[in-house]
Amino acid sequence: MNLASPPKSGSQLGRQQVRIAAIVLLLFAALVGWVLSVAAGSSDTTWSRVMAIFTGVEAIAFAAAGAIFGTTVQAGRAASAESQAHEERLRADANVEAAQKGRAIAATLKAEGETGASAATGLRSAEAQVIDSTAARHAALASKLFPEV
């Protein structure tokens, strides 16, 4: 059993690691009780030795508590970040699709503007001029917005 090994999911402790941390905290609580019982009527030497033991174990207990509470908080943040990243990915995919459609429309408008949209329609001259003028405006706008197409 390697206590230094990273948790499996990256954001949560494994069950065994949580159990070990809980046991450390329970042992620390028992140590606090023992220190309080020894404190009554002990000499300075005994008290100094007890405090040396207590401070060492206290550091380990606080590390265990930090591991439990820290990963709990971090798990919520990680889930939120993953959700937001997924939404942004969906939005980006939708934008790519819209851009492709826009380029396709621009290519069509440019082609119609160059060839004259009414050339093959058999319309009268005045109607053809209006349509060609509109197609030319659309082609110019497409060229301006999408010069690479």
C-alpha positions as CSV (number, residue, x, y, z in Angstrom):
1,M,0.0,0.0,0.0
2,N,1.6,3.3,-1.1
3,L,0.1,6.3,0.6
4,A,1.9,8.7,-1.7
5,S,0.3,7.3,-4.9
6,P,-2.0,9.7,-6.7
7,P,-5.8,9.0,-6.5
8,K,-7.3,7.1,-9.4
9,S,-9.6,9.9,-10.7
10,G,-7.2,12.8,-10.1
11,S,-9.7,14.9,-8.2
12,Q,-10.9,12.5,-5.4
13,L,-9.2,10.3,-2.9
14,G,-9.6,6.6,-3.2
15,R,-11.7,4.7,-0.7
16,Q,-8.7,3.2,1.0
17,Q,-7.0,6.6,1.3
18,V,-10.2,8.2,2.9
19,R,-10.3,5.3,5.4
20,I,-6.6,5.8,6.3
21,A,-7.2,9.6,6.7
22,A,-10.3,9.0,8.9
23,I,-8.3,6.5,11.0
24,V,-5.5,9.1,11.4
25,L,-8.1,11.7,12.6
26,L,-9.6,9.2,15.1
27,L,-6.2,8.4,16.5
28,F,-5.5,12.1,16.8
29,A,-8.7,12.5,18.7
30,A,-7.6,9.7,21.0
31,L,-4.2,11.3,21.4
32,V,-5.8,14.6,22.4
33,G,-7.7,12.7,25.1
34,W,-4.5,11.1,26.3
35,V,-2.6,14.4,26.4
36,L,-5.4,16.0,28.5
37,S,-5.3,13.1,30.9
38,V,-1.5,13.3,31.2
39,A,-1.6,17.1,31.6
40,A,-3.1,16.9,35.0
41,G,-0.4,16.6,37.7
42,S,2.6,15.9,35.4
43,S,6.1,17.3,35.7
44,D,7.6,19.8,33.2
45,T,9.8,17.1,31.7
46,T,6.8,14.7,31.1
47,W,4.8,17.6,29.7
48,S,7.6,18.6,27.3
49,R,7.9,15.0,26.0
50,V,4.1,14.6,25.6
51,M,4.0,17.9,23.7
52,A,6.8,16.8,21.3
53,I,4.8,13.7,20.5
54,F,1.6,15.7,20.2
55,T,3.0,18.2,17.7
56,G,4.4,15.5,15.5
57,V,1.1,13.6,15.3
58,E,-0.8,16.9,15.0
59,A,1.0,17.7,11.7
60,I,0.1,14.3,10.3
61,A,-3.6,14.6,11.4
62,F,-3.9,18.1,9.8
63,A,-2.4,16.7,6.6
64,A,-5.1,13.9,6.6
65,A,-7.9,16.4,7.3
66,G,-6.5,18.7,4.5
67,A,-6.5,15.7,2.1
68,I,-10.1,14.9,2.9
69,F,-11.5,18.4,2.8
70,G,-9.2,19.7,0.0
71,T,-10.2,17.0,-2.5
72,T,-13.9,17.4,-1.7
73,V,-13.7,21.1,-2.6
74,Q,-11.5,20.5,-5.6
75,A,-13.8,17.8,-6.9
76,G,-16.6,20.3,-7.2
77,R,-14.4,22.8,-8.9
78,A,-13.1,20.2,-11.4
79,A,-16.7,19.1,-12.3
80,S,-17.7,22.7,-12.8
81,A,-14.7,23.4,-15.1
82,E,-15.3,20.2,-17.1
83,S,-18.9,21.2,-17.6
84,Q,-18.0,24.7,-18.7
85,A,-15.3,23.3,-21.1
86,H,-17.9,20.9,-22.6
87,E,-20.3,23.8,-23.2
88,E,-17.6,25.9,-24.8
89,R,-16.6,23.0,-27.1
90,L,-20.2,22.7,-28.2
91,R,-20.4,26.4,-28.9
92,A,-17.1,26.3,-30.9
93,D,-18.4,23.4,-33.0
94,A,-21.6,25.3,-33.8
95,N,-19.5,28.4,-34.8
96,V,-17.3,26.3,-37.1
97,E,-20.5,24.9,-38.8
98,A,-21.9,28.4,-39.2
99,A,-18.7,29.7,-40.6
100,Q,-18.6,26.9,-43.1
101,K,-22.1,27.7,-44.2
102,G,-21.2,31.4,-44.5
103,R,-18.3,30.6,-46.7
104,A,-20.4,28.5,-48.9
105,I,-22.9,31.3,-49.3
106,A,-20.1,33.7,-50.0
107,A,-18.7,31.5,-52.7
108,T,-22.1,31.2,-54.3
109,L,-22.7,35.0,-54.2
110,K,-19.2,35.6,-55.7
111,A,-19.8,33.2,-58.5
112,E,-23.2,34.7,-59.3
113,G,-21.8,38.2,-59.2
114,E,-19.0,37.4,-61.6
115,T,-21.2,35.5,-64.2
116,G,-24.3,37.7,-63.9
117,A,-27.1,36.0,-62.0
118,S,-29.7,36.6,-64.6
119,A,-27.7,35.5,-67.6
120,A,-29.4,32.2,-68.0
121,T,-32.8,33.1,-66.7
122,G,-34.2,34.7,-69.8
123,L,-35.5,37.8,-68.0
124,R,-36.2,41.2,-69.6
125,S,-33.4,43.7,-69.7
126,A,-34.6,45.9,-66.8
127,E,-35.3,43.0,-64.5
128,A,-32.0,41.5,-65.4
129,Q,-30.2,44.7,-64.5
130,V,-31.8,44.8,-61.1
131,I,-30.9,41.2,-60.4
132,D,-27.4,41.7,-61.7
133,S,-27.0,44.8,-59.6
134,T,-28.2,43.0,-56.5
135,A,-25.9,40.0,-57.2
136,A,-23.0,42.3,-57.7
137,R,-23.6,44.0,-54.4
138,H,-23.9,40.6,-52.7
139,A,-20.7,39.4,-54.4
140,A,-18.9,42.6,-53.3
141,L,-20.1,42.1,-49.7
142,A,-19.0,38.4,-49.8
143,S,-15.6,39.4,-51.1
144,K,-15.2,41.9,-48.4
145,L,-16.3,39.6,-45.6
146,F,-14.6,36.5,-47.0
147,P,-11.6,37.5,-49.1
148,E,-10.1,34.0,-48.8
149,V,-13.1,32.3,-50.5
